[in-house]
Amino acid sequence: MILLSGNVRRKVRNLLPGFLIPLLILAVWYFLHDKTLLPAPGLVFDVLSHPSRDLLSCGSLFWNTGVSLIRVLLGLFIAILLGTPLGFMMGASERFRRFTSVITELARPLSPIALLPLSIIIFKDTSFTEILGLNHLKYTRNILNELQVGMVFILAWGGVFPVILETMHGVRGVRKVYIEAARVLGAGRLFIFRHILLPAALPDIFAGYRMAVGRCWMVIIAAEMLPGTNSGIGYLLRYSYQLSRLDVMLACIFVIALIGLIFSRGLEFAGDKWLLLRARER
């Protein structure tokens, strides 16, 4: 028998009431599906219970979901890699913030989907297969063929600004008395960064990551539903609608919602330690 710690049990207990409304919706759907155009829940469950089965001759649910996930994770990684140090510099240096604030506020409102045509013009349909020189894989079903540079670009664009802004706000929110006390005691910049700025700003940084992954996940679904794509959970959702396969469509919607929940809760749990530290400080 697996013994859960008190903290984990508390988190599970707090999470359970949130499933009440989804279960009620499922019950209403089960009893009223014959009076609507929706398929029976059993048909949707059959699609979900066979994720490796080919659907509509465009790959399995597992394959298309995996393609979307890898696209999102790659775009999110680039957004975090660029946005975190930029946010730190904007938060720690007023001079740097004055130089970058205008361009940040000009670029931030630009929708990633609106930039998709521009990314297609710039990057065309270049994939990581071509970048890595693996042209012998170009006409095979390979994950590298599905990682288009333009799509990764719009994902990174969508995720980078929440990371920048939340990191900047976290650094600017650190109490100056801590920094001044450390300097009086002879602490250098590296010590202040590692032991004061970074721990104090981490709750905001994780909040930025959480917003970034949510935005990236919404962007990839919308981008994959546009013409020109041939893989991904968003593509499978659009294609199933065109063929009136509502069981596949609802299965895709369920997977999209579930992965969004996992992303959000995962980052929330990862940042819980630092949120508790901030609560104790106050």
Residue pairs with C-beta under 8 A, 6 or more apart in sequence:
4 12
11 269
15 265
26 41
29 38
29 41
30 40
30 41
33 39
33 40
33 41
34 40
37 246
38 246
38 250
39 246
39 247
39 250
43 247
44 247
44 250
44 251
44 254
46 247
47 53
47 55
47 61
47 247
47 248
47 251
48 61
48 251
48 254
48 255
50 61
51 60
51 61
51 62
51 65
52 60
52 61
52 62
52 63
53 60
53 61
54 60
55 61
55 236
55 240
55 245
55 248
56 236
56 239
56 240
56 243
56 245
56 248
58 64
58 230
58 231
58 235
58 236
58 239
59 141
59 231
59 236
61 233
61 236
61 248
61 251
61 252
61 255
63 141
63 231
64 231
64 232
64 233
64 235
64 236
65 233
65 255
65 259
66 143
67 143
67 146
67 231
67 232
67 233
68 220
68 221
68 224
68 232
68 233
68 234
69 259
70 143
70 146
70 147
71 146
71 147
71 151
71 152
71 155
71 220
71 232
72 155
72 213
72 216
72 217
72 220
74 147
74 152
74 155
75 151
75 152
75 153
75 154
75 155
75 156
75 158
75 159
75 216
75 220
76 155
76 156
76 159
76 209
76 212
76 213
76 216
78 152
78 155
78 156
78 159
78 160
79 155
79 156
79 157
79 158
79 159
79 160
79 163
79 212
79 216
80 159
80 163
80 209
80 212
82 156
82 160
82 163
83 159
83 160
83 161
83 162
83 163
83 164
83 167
83 208
83 212
84 163
84 167
84 205
86 100
86 164
86 167
87 163
87 164
87 165
87 166
87 167
87 168
87 170
87 171
87 205
87 208
88 167
88 168
88 171
88 197
88 201
89 96
90 96
90 97
90 100
90 101
90 104
90 164
90 167
90 168
90 171
91 97
91 167
91 168
91 169
91 170
91 171
91 172
91 201
92 171
92 197
97 168
104 161
104 164
104 165
107 161
108 161
108 165
110 157
112 154
112 155
112 157
112 158
112 215
112 219
112 223
113 154
113 219
113 222
113 223
113 226
115 153
115 154
115 157
116 150
116 154
116 223
116 226
119 149
119 150
119 151
119 153
119 154
120 150
120 228
122 150
123 148
123 149
123 150
123 153
124 150
125 148
125 150
126 148
126 149
126 150
127 138
127 144
127 145
127 146
127 147
127 148
127 149
128 144
128 147
128 149
129 135
129 137
129 138
129 142
129 144
129 145
130 138
131 149
132 144
134 144
137 144
137 145
138 145
146 231
146 232
151 220
151 223
154 219
154 223
155 216
155 219
155 220
158 212
158 215
158 216
158 219
159 212
159 213
159 215
159 216
160 212
162 208
162 211
162 212
162 215
163 205
163 208
163 209
163 212
164 208
165 208
166 204
166 205
166 207
166 208
166 211
167 201
167 204
167 205
167 208
169 204
170 200
170 201
170 202
170 203
170 204
170 205
170 208
171 197
171 201
173 200
173 201
173 204
174 196
174 197
174 200
174 201
175 200
178 196
178 200
179 192
179 196
179 197
182 191
182 192
182 195
182 196
183 192
187 195
199 274
199 277
200 278
202 271
202 274
203 271
203 274
203 275
203 277
203 278
206 267
206 268
206 270
206 271
206 274
206 275
207 271
209 267
210 263
210 264
210 267
210 268
210 271
213 263
213 264
213 267
214 260
214 263
214 264
217 256
217 259
217 260
217 263
220 232
220 234
221 233
221 234
221 237
221 256
222 234
223 229
223 234
224 231
224 232
224 233
224 234
224 235
224 237
224 238
225 234
225 235
225 237
225 238
229 235
233 252
233 255
233 256
236 248
236 252
237 249
237 252
237 253
237 256
240 246
240 248
240 249
240 252
241 249
